[in-house]
Amino acid sequence: MLNPLWLKTFVTLIETGHFTRTAEKLFMTQPGVSQHIKKLEAECGYPLIERNNKSFDITTQGQAVYDYAREMQLRETQLLTNLEPDSPYKGTVKIACSGSLALLLYPDLLELQCQHPALISHVEAAPKRKVLADVLSGEADIGIVTSIPTDKRLVSQQLSVEPLCLMLPASHPSDNLSIDQLQQLGMINHPDAENCLALYCENCHEEWLQDLRFDQIPITGYVNQLSQILLPVSKGLGFTVLPQGALENFPEKEKIVVYQAKQEVAETLYLITKQRARRPLRFTTIINQIENILSR
C-alpha cells in the first residue's frame, strides 16, 4: 500500500504546482516535500514528475498516481459521510441534469441550503449520456433525464414535462418558415442540440420538418454554457432548439422568437437514482424540493 502521507504531499504538489506553496500549505519544509516525493517515486518505481529548474511537469506514471490518490480521497470522504447518522438536512447531494434544468433548479436549491446550511447541493449540467454514467459510477447521486433508462441498476420516476422550442432571432420572420431558410440561417450547436432537433422534428407534426436532419444544417456557432446559447441567436447568427426554460432565464427574451408548430413538443423528465436498499433521507429532501420546483 502506498504511503498515504506521501500521496497527500504529491496531490498537493500537483494541485499547487509549486514546492514552496506545497510546503506552506502542509506546514512542512521544502526539503521535506522533496523527500516525500522522492520516497513515493522510489515506492512506485517510476519518476512521477520531471524537474526543470524551479518548475516541473507530471509524468504519465505521475498522472496515474495522482488519479489514484484523488479517488482514494473521494472514497474516504464518502466513507466518513456514510458513517454519520442519516439526516434529512445534512450532507451533500450531487445532481446531474441538463443545463436548462440546472438554471431552473439551482436558485431554489440554494434557498433550501440557506434554511439548512448543512444540506449541500452540487449541481452539474451534463448531456444525458454523462448523467447516466455519473449516476452509475457514483459521481452523481441523482440524475434527471428525458427517457427511462434500461439499465436495471437504476430506478426512475416521472417528474414532469418540459416544452421544447425552435428558437429564432426576432429579426428573422417565423411565418412560412422553410428548410431553406433554416439552412441559410444556420444552427447554434450545443451539447444536446442533435437530440433536441431530432425530437422536435419528429413530434411537431410539421411535414416540412419531418425530413430535416442535423447533418443537413450548417453550424454557425457552438456554446456549451446554457446561459450563453441564446446570445448568438439573439444577434441573428443562427437558430437553435432548446427547452422553454432556457428562454425564460435569458435576459434578452425580446430578441428571440419561438416558432409556433402545429403540435407542442415536450420532453418527459425522469428522476433516476442507483438501486439501493434504503434511500438516504437527504436525497428525499432534495427530491421533494425538485418536485415542488417542477410542479410550479
WOPEGI-V518768 format. One line per field, one symbol per residue. ss: DSSP state (H for helix, E for strand, L for the rest). phi: phi as a letter, one per 20 degrees, with the letter a starting at -180 (. if undefined). burial: + if it has 9 or more other ideal C-beta (glycine too) atoms within 8 Angstrom, else -. A space follows every 10 residues. Layout:
ss=???
phi=???
burial=???
//
This chain:
ss=LLLHHHHHHH HHHHHHLLHH HHHHHHLLLH HHHHHHHHHH HHHHLLLLEE EELLEEEELH HHHHHHHHHH HHHHHHHHHH HHHLLLLLLL EEEEEEELHH HHHHHHHHHH HHHHHLLLEE EEEEELLHHH HHHHHHHLLL LEEEELLLLL LLLEEEEEEE EEEEEEEEEL LLLLLLLLHH HHHHHLEEEL LLHHHHHHHH HHHLLLHHHH LLLHHHLLEE EELLLHHHHH HHHHLLLLEE EEEHHHHHLL LLHHHEEELL LLLLEEEEEE EEEELLLLLL HHHHHHHHHH HHHHHL
phi=.fffffffff gffffembff fffffelcef fffgffffff ffffnbfdcd ebledbcfef ffffffffff ffffffffff ffffgfbfcb odceddafff fgffeggfff fffffcgeed dddcebfgff gfffffenfc eccccdbffe fffddcbfda dcfdcedcff fefeflfcfg fffffndeeb gdffffffff ffcemdgfeg efcgfedfed rbcddgfdfe ffffenerdb cbfggfffee fdgfeccdfe ffcfdceeec eccfgbfbfg ffffgfffff ffffef
burial=-++--+++++ ++++-+--+- +++--+-+-+ -+++-++-++ +-++---++- -------++- +++-++-+++ -++----+-- +--+--+--+ +-++++++++ ++++++-+++ -++--+--+- +-++++++-+ ++++++---+ ++++++--+- ---+-+--+- -+++++++++ -+-+--+-+- +++-++++++ -++-++++++ +--+-+--+- -+-+--+-++ +-+--+--++ -+++--++++ +++++++-++ ----+++++- +---+-++++ ++++------ +++++++-++ ++++--
//
